[in-house]
């Protein structure tokens, strides 16, 4: 059997997290206000580039850079489900 490439694994896990996050936001917007809605809509954000002084200045070229990840509970479930499918469909 052919061994999976790391790029294939990364793409599948990435799309699992995206679909899971979208589902979490969709379910959270359909629910009434309360603890359950807060649970689905609460997310953790991490990355760089949020400050005003994040310019990269090369004297000839000046640009901003940044990358943020925002994930919620259902996004983590999406990662787990996609990881399960990776292991199940060898």
C-alpha positions, -999 to 999 in steps of 0.1 A, spaced: 0 0 0 12 35 -8 22 57 21 4 90 23 22 122 17 24 147 45 7 174 22 -23 151 18 -26 146 55 -22 184 62 -49 193 37 -74 168 50 -69 179 86 -71 216 76 -104 211 58 -117 191 87 -110 221 110 -125 246 86 -157 226 82 -160 220 119 -155 257 126 -182 266 101 -206 241 116 -199 255 151 -207 290 139 -238 279 120 -252 259 150 -243 288 174 -262 313 153 -293 291 152 -294 287 190 -311 310 215 -290 332 238 -275 312 266 -246 290 278 -249 266 249 -247 294 223 -217 309 241 -201 275 241 -204 271 203 -194 307 195 -164 309 218 -132 306 200 -95 309 206 -74 331 183 -37 330 181 -12 343 156 8 375 148 2 407 130 -24 425 151 -3 454 163 2 486 144 40 483 143 43 450 125 57 465 93 87 448 77 109 476 63 136 467 38 142 503 28 132 495 -8 101 475 1 78 478 31 50 454 39 28 440 67 26 404 75 2 384 97 -14 351 102 -42 342 126 -58 309 135 -92 309 151 -106 276 163 -137 266 183 -148 234 200 -165 220 169 -134 228 149 -114 206 172 -141 179 167 -137 183 130 -100 178 133 -106 146 153 -131 133 128 -108 139 99 -79 123 118 -102 93 124 -110 91 86 -73 93 78 -66 63 101 -97 43 90 -93 47 52 -57 35 48 
